[in-house]
Amino acid sequence: MPKLGKGGTLQSRQALLHSLVHIENWAIDLSWDVIARFGSDARYSLPREFFDDFVQVAADECSHFSSLCKRLEAIGSYYGALPAHDGLWESASSTRYSLPARLAVEHCVHEARGLDVLPNTVHKFRSNGDAETAALLEDVIYAEEISHCAAGVRWLRYLHKQAKQQQQQQQQAANLPTVVDTATLLQQQQPPPLKSQQQQQQQAANLPTVVDTATLLQQQQPPPLKSQQQQQQQ
């Protein structure tokens, strides 16, 4: 891999531009890959707006690629003239089984990192006499890349909300208390009244307590048998 340098020489500016063109080339493939790979995945139930967002991302990346290729050719080089890294595709390969992982790594890490370093890249071109490339990066590409990063964050939040709702539904189906249900259950589970309270309640309702029951049993003597009655009469 050639060193990009600070843009002070023509070769350095060519290397910088070549690297940017290569990144945009990968970005086109990754935009379509996220649609083709995850768009019909039943785990996510993605709405139409998801596809609209990433079709627009792909269109933007195509425009970036074409514009940067023209600038690279204008300063005496072309795409493919220099070696290029495959870091973006390695990340895509490692996240091929998970849409949340893909969005987090590609959009919330790689694209966000690109936004962080782009102002310094603009300065390298402008301070070394390439105002046209600096204007392309600053006025067109920078703003659109912000929207791409925002799309990744937006759909990552959507998937998080969706997963949380599914978890709550599974808990309810299994009759497991959620955080909210637990507080309700605790309020419902009042302790049983003490024995003295039971006695007071029974007395108020004219029902015999444990002690009263024994007294009543003594009072309720069985009637004398007929032979005993006859003996008493005699």
CORGI-V525790 format. One record per helix or strand of 2 or more residues. SS is the DSSP state (@ for helix, = for strand). FROM is the first residue (numbers start at 1). LEN is the number of residues. Records with the same first field share a line. If there is no record, write none. Layout:
SS->FROM-LEN / FROM-LEN
//
This chain:
@->10-29 / 48-27 / 87-8 / 99-29 / 131-43 / 179-10 / 195-10 / 210-10 / 226-8
//
